[in-house]
Every structure is written in structure tokens, then in C-alpha cells.
Amino acid sequence: MRLSFHSVRYFLVAPMVKQSLETPFFAMRAQHAAAPLLSCSRKFASRTGRAFTLVEFLVVISVVVILTSLLMPALSQARRAGDRLRCLNNMRQIGAGLITYADDSNNRIPQSSYINVPNGTTPQLNDSMCLTTKVSNGEARPDGLGLLLSRMGGYVGDERCLYCPSHHGEHDYERYTINYAHPSFAQRVFSNYQYRGDMDFSDAKVTKRMSDPFQSRVILLADGFRTREDFNHRTGSNRLKGDGSVDWWVDSHQNVLFGVPARITDDATPPMSVYLAAWKLIDMKPQQ
């Protein structure tokens, strides 16, 4: 009798299957536990369990410190350049506000009570950063660049454009947020920019108009220099001209920074000559 292939496979495999089905689970588990385990070589096991030595740790720390010291100046320089560009954009917005204000004000730019003073009175150039008049009867009125604020016609969209991101003195925007939220100014409010005002320093009878044919040469606004802390960029200043254009003026020797007072007290007002000298420097053609 001839057996087929399937018959032979049945007779060979069936007993093995039957035995595995009849073997209890605990017996299979015991057989598995008795099987030999694969193990790593001693050399490989010792290598994977090896820890950092103190010398290696110090080398890693030294590399991190060196890389950080190399990168930090570059990052700081990039940040200063970014802040300078943001400041330049602030001046563009202020310039657009001044042009719009002049269109509504018979071609006149905002008046500053610290510069446009009565005859016989010395202009207070140190306070031309101020956005309000001096406090009188518990309240100060918008003045100078403060006349561009939203409550005065909205010539600038956001009062934060009057504050330089590089400012490191006491006149930051956060200090005056409560004043902007309140319908009136209970204290003097300063910006971070030095406003030249609507009058000529040398001739009080000369008023500045946006239609002046030489207005493109006149610097209307610069980074604040009331004190050294107010001079935002240290080695130069952004400048706003009468035609609304802006540029960067280089002061690599920091002449403006060290030419203005370190601080101002209520009983010691710096002489006008200090700020005239600063404006004279800023009026210079920027270095290429």
C-alpha cells in the first residue's frame, strides 16, 4: 500500500502536537527556565557600564564654556542690531505722525513748551524728551511729541513707538503705562527720544515748518540724551529728518554719551550749552 505525502506528514507531526497539547503549562515554563541564556561578553558589558571620569567631565565643561564665550558676543551684537532697527522703525512712525500733524496744523510741527519759551527765558533743552508740560494743579498736559498721542488725534498708532527697545534708564514704557491708561497725566511723562521742537535755538522768532525747502537737512529727532542713561545706543544715534527720512549717525568715540550729565537733580539744571553741543555733534554728516 502506497502512502501519500500528506499521510506521512500526519503520522510524523501528529504525535508531537498531541504531546505539546497534553504537556501542562507549568512544565513548559520549567523547560523554558532551564534553557541556557545568551550573555554578552565581559568586555562589552564592562564597556557599557563605564561612567564618565572626572577628567572627561571637566573637558566637556571646558568645551561648553569656550563655545559659549565665542557665541555670546555675536549674539549680543545681533541683538543690538535688531534693537537699533526697531528704534529706526519707531522714528519712521513718529515721522509719519509729524507729517500728518503738520497737514492738520497749518504746516506747523508740535509745539514744545520747553523750547518755545517766553522772551528772556532760557529753553530747557534737557526736558525736550518730555511728552507733557510740567505738572500744574495736579495735572500735566500733552506737549511736544505728546501731541501725537491717540488722545490728541491719534497721529501715532501706539505710544510704545515713542520708546526705544535699547533704553536702559529710568524712562521705560512700563513706568508710564498707568498714565496712558488714565484720562489725564498726573505726572510728567518722558519718551526715549530727544525732540528738537518747533523753534530755532539761535533765533526764537524762527518757527519750523514742514514746507521749509531745507527741511530735509534739519534733524527733528534723535535718541534721547537727557542723561547718559537716556542715550540708548551708546556709540551712535538714529536720526529723524524734516522730510521724514531716517538714518544712523555714528559716534564711535562716544562724545555725546560723555558730554551729557550722568544724572539730573531737581536743584541742578545742566546748562543749555551742554545740549547745544550734543545737537551740534548729531547734526554732523553720518560716517559711511
C-alpha positions in Angstrom: 0.0 0.0 0.0 1.4 3.4 -1.1 1.1 6.3 1.4 0.7 9.8 0.2 2.9 12.7 1.3 0.1 14.2 3.4 -0.4 10.9 5.2 3.3 10.6 6.1 3.4 14.2 7.4 0.3 13.4 9.6 1.9 10.4 11.2 5.1 12.3 11.9 3.7 15.6 13.2 0.5 14.5 15.0 2.3 12.8 18.0 4.4 15.9 18.6 1.3 18.2 18.5 -0.5 15.8 20.8 2.4 15.8 23.3 2.6 19.6 23.3 -1.1 19.9 23.9 -1.0 17.4 26.8 2.0 19.0 28.4 0.9 21.1 31.4 1.7 24.9 31.3 3.9 24.8 34.4 6.0 22.1 32.8 6.6 24.2 29.7 7.5 27.1 31.9 10.1 25.0 33.7 11.6 23.8 30.4 11.9 27.4 29.3 13.6 28.4 32.5 16.1 25.6 32.1 17.1 26.8 28.7 20.6 28.5 28.5 20.6 32.3 28.4 22.6 34.4 25.9 25.1 36.6 27.7 27.2 39.5 26.5 30.9 39.2 26.5 32.7 40.5 29.6 34.5 43.2 27.6 31.2 44.5 26.1 29.4 44.5 29.5 32.1 46.4 31.2 32.2 49.0 28.4 28.5 49.7 28.5 28.6 50.2 32.3 31.5 52.5 32.3 30.9 56.1 33.7 32.5 59.5 32.9 35.7 60.1 34.7 36.3 63.5 36.4 38.8 64.5 33.7 36.3 63.8 30.9 33.7 65.7 32.7 36.0 68.7 33.1 36.9 68.6 29.4 33.3 68.7 28.4 32.5 71.6 30.7 35.6 73.5 29.3 34.4 73.0 25.7 30.9 74.2 26.6 32.4 77.3 28.3 34.7 78.1 25.4 31.9 77.8 22.8 29.6 79.9 24.9 32.2 82.6 25.3 32.7 82.6 21.5 29.0 82.8 20.7 27.9 85.4 23.3 29.5 88.5 21.6 28.0 87.5 18.3 24.5 87.0 19.9 24.8 90.3 21.7 25.8 92.2 18.6 22.9 90.7 16.7 20.5 91.7 19.4 21.8 95.3 19.4 21.5 95.5 15.7 17.9 94.2 15.9 17.0 96.8 18.6 18.6 99.5 16.5 16.4 98.6 13.6 13.3 98.6 15.8 14.3 102.0 17.0 14.6 103.2 13.4 11.1 101.9 12.7 9.8 103.8 15.7 11.2 107.0 14.2 9.6 106.3 10.9 6.2 106.1 12.6 6.9 109.3 14.5 8.0 111.0 11.3 4.7 109.9 9.6 2.8 111.3 12.6 4.6 114.6 12.4 3.8 115.0 8.7 0.1 114.2 9.3 0.0 116.6 12.3 1.6 119.3 10.1 -1.1 118.7 7.4 -3.8 119.4 10.1 -1.9 122.3 11.7 -1.1 124.8 9.0 2.2 123.1 8.3 3.5 123.5 11.9 5.1 120.7 13.8 4.1 120.1 17.5 5.0 122.9 19.9 7.2 122.2 22.9 6.8 124.4 25.9 10.4 123.6 26.9 11.8 125.1 23.7 9.1 127.6 22.6 9.6 129.8 25.7 8.7 133.5 26.5 11.2 136.2 25.7 14.0 136.4 28.2 13.5 132.7 29.3 16.2 130.1 28.5 14.9 127.0 26.7 15.1 123.9 28.8 16.6 121.5 26.2 17.2 118.9 28.8 13.5 118.3 29.1 12.7 118.1 25.4 12.3 114.3 25.9 9.2 115.1 27.9 5.7 114.3 26.4 3.9 116.6 28.8 4.1 120.0 30.4 5.2 120.5 34.0 2.6 119.4 36.5 0.3 122.3 37.4 -2.8 121.9 39.7 -2.1 118.2 39.9 -2.2 117.6 36.1 0.1 117.8 33.1 -0.9 118.5 29.5 0.4 116.7 26.4 3.3 118.6 24.9 5.8 118.2 22.1 5.7 114.7 20.8 2.9 114.0 23.3 0.6 115.9 20.9 0.8 112.9 18.6 -0.7 110.6 21.1 -4.0 108.8 20.4 -6.0 111.0 22.9 -4.7 114.1 20.9 -5.8 112.9 17.5 -4.1 109.6 17.0 -1.1 110.7 14.9 0.8 107.7 16.1 -0.9 104.4 16.4 0.7 103.1 19.6 2.5 105.2 22.2 5.1 102.4 22.5 6.7 103.7 19.3 8.0 106.6 21.5 10.2 104.2 23.4 13.4 102.7 22.2 13.9 98.9 22.8 17.6 99.6 23.7 16.7 102.0 26.5 18.3 101.1 29.9 17.5 104.1 32.0 14.5 105.0 34.2 12.2 106.2 31.4 11.0 102.9 30.0 7.4 102.4 28.7 6.3 100.2 31.6 6.8 103.0 34.1 4.2 105.1 32.3 1.5 102.6 31.3 -0.8 103.8 34.1 -0.5 107.3 32.8 -1.5 106.2 29.3 -4.5 104.2 30.7 -5.7 107.2 32.8 -7.6 110.1 31.1 -5.2 112.7 32.4 -1.5 112.8 33.2 -0.8 113.1 37.0 3.0 113.3 36.5 5.4 114.3 33.8 5.8 111.5 31.2 9.1 111.1 29.2 9.8 109.4 26.0 13.1 107.9 24.9 13.7 110.4 22.1 15.0 114.0 22.1 12.7 116.3 20.3 14.1 119.5 18.7 10.8 121.4 18.9 9.2 123.9 16.7 11.5 126.9 17.3 15.1 127.6 16.3 17.5 127.6 19.2 19.5 130.5 17.8 16.5 132.7 16.8 13.3 132.4 18.8 11.4 134.1 16.0 12.1 131.3 13.5 9.5 128.5 13.5 10.0 125.3 11.8 7.5 124.3 9.0 7.4 121.0 7.1 7.5 123.0 3.8 10.9 124.5 4.5 13.0 123.8 1.4 16.0 122.9 3.6 13.9 120.8 5.9 15.5 117.5 4.7 18.7 118.7 6.3 17.2 119.5 9.7 17.3 116.9 12.4 14.0 116.9 14.2 14.5 113.9 16.5 17.4 111.9 17.9 17.9 109.2 20.6 17.4 110.7 24.0 20.4 112.3 25.6 18.9 114.0 28.7 21.4 111.9 30.7 23.9 109.2 29.9 21.3 106.6 30.8 18.9 108.1 28.3 21.4 107.7 25.4 20.1 104.4 24.1 22.7 103.1 21.7 26.0 104.4 23.2 28.0 104.6 20.0 25.6 106.4 17.8 22.0 107.6 17.3 19.2 107.2 15.0 18.0 110.5 13.5 14.7 111.7 12.0 14.9 114.4 9.4 12.4 117.0 8.4 11.4 115.1 5.3 10.5 112.0 7.2 13.7 110.1 6.3 15.8 108.4 9.0 19.4 107.4 9.2 22.1 106.2 11.6 24.7 108.6 12.9 28.0 107.0 14.2 29.6 108.3 17.4 32.4 105.7 17.9 34.2 107.9 20.3 31.0 108.3 22.5 31.3 112.1 22.5 27.6 112.6 23.1 27.5 110.0 25.8 30.2 111.5 27.9 29.3 115.1 27.1 25.9 115.0 28.9 25.4 114.7 32.6 25.4 111.3 34.3 22.2 112.3 36.2 20.0 115.4 36.8 18.7 116.5 40.1 15.8 118.9 40.8 18.1 121.6 42.1 20.8 121.3 39.4 19.7 122.0 35.8 22.5 121.5 33.3 23.5 124.5 31.2 22.0 124.9 27.7 25.4 124.8 26.2 25.7 121.0 27.1 22.8 120.1 24.9 23.6 122.6 22.1 27.0 120.8 21.8 25.2 117.5 21.7 22.9 118.7 18.9 25.9 120.1 17.0 27.5 116.7 17.0 24.3 114.9 16.0 23.9 117.4 13.1 27.1 116.2 11.6 27.0 114.1 8.4 27.0 110.4 9.3 30.1 108.4 8.7 29.9 106.0 5.8 
